[in-house]
Amino acid sequence: MKHSFNYILLILLVISLGSCSSSDDPQPSTPADVAGVPDKPGEAKVIGKVDVLKMGTFTSQSGSNTKGMIDLVTDESGDFFVKLSDDFNSSFHTGTVTVYLSDSKNLTLSETSSFQLVAVVDAPGEHYYKLPNFPSAKFTHGILWCGAAAIPFGYAEFN
């Protein structure tokens, strides 16, 4: 009986991790992705020169091979954005890797005041995600999170 239970747990683990590496999932909608292909309907644009306010370099977690940078930036119109660098990449791009701002390198979803949801990442490369205002100073890290497996794919401390 114990052996069967362990076998079932192993199968569930493989299924949940497999869901973070499949590229056959339909593309989810993403909130306010403002870079990329200009023809995307509903996509806002960065206006003019971009100034970097804070920056961080991703540290890969959970074998995701995440790399690149995350920056907090502002454009000429005074809007604020989270920017993922042009060399940003992760082994997962199905739409369930989510960008958060967090008050530590460990995302604590049970403490809603400890994070701010930014956007869903569905492709490598440069992306801009519009923020409603400049984020609270308590948010010291950018986090990449695989929601399907509930595991971190990377974090970056802002400097």
Secondary structure, 3 states (H helix, E strand, C coil): CHHHHHHHHHHHHHHHHHCCCCCCCCCCCCCCECCCCCCCCCCCCCCCCCEEEEEEECEECCCCCCECEEEEEECCCCCEEEEECCCCECCCCCCCEEEEEECCCCCCCCCHHHEEEEEEECCCCCEEEEECCCCCCCCCEEEEEECCCCEEEEEEECC
